[in-house]
Amino acid sequence: MKNKLSDLNDHLFEAIEWLGDRDLKGEDLREEIRRAEAKCRVAQQIIANGNLILNAVRTADNFMDKKTKLPPLLVE
């Protein structure tokens, strides 16, 4: 599976649309709120991981010899 940050963005906007559904009430609304909260927690971790990788690549560009190989996680 190759997910992209644009996929994450789509999921978050989908959650917003569901929460804006005026026909959602009671337990259905509470369940959708729980799902949206869970999605947000996962999204925060994905974004934090992306920032860590970006910072590592920037640091490598600034301080490493061009012949040094980066770990696969940082170059894929």
Secondary structure as the mmCIF struct_conf table of DSSP 4:
data_model
#
loop_
_struct_conf.conf_type_id
_struct_conf.id
_struct_conf.beg_label_comp_id
_struct_conf.beg_label_asym_id
_struct_conf.beg_label_seq_id
_struct_conf.end_label_comp_id
_struct_conf.end_label_asym_id
_struct_conf.end_label_seq_id
HELX_RH_AL_P HELX_RH_AL_P1 LEU A 5 LEU A 19
TURN_TY1_P TURN_TY1_P1 GLY A 20 GLY A 20
TURN_TY1_P TURN_TY1_P2 ARG A 22 ASP A 23
HELX_RH_AL_P HELX_RH_AL_P2 GLY A 26 PHE A 63
BEND BEND1 MET A 64 MET A 64
TURN_TY1_P TURN_TY1_P3 LYS A 66 LYS A 67
BEND BEND2 THR A 68 THR A 68
HELX_LH_PP_P HELX_LH_PP_P1 LYS A 69 PRO A 71
HELX_RH_AL_P HELX_RH_AL_P3 PRO A 72 VAL A 75
#
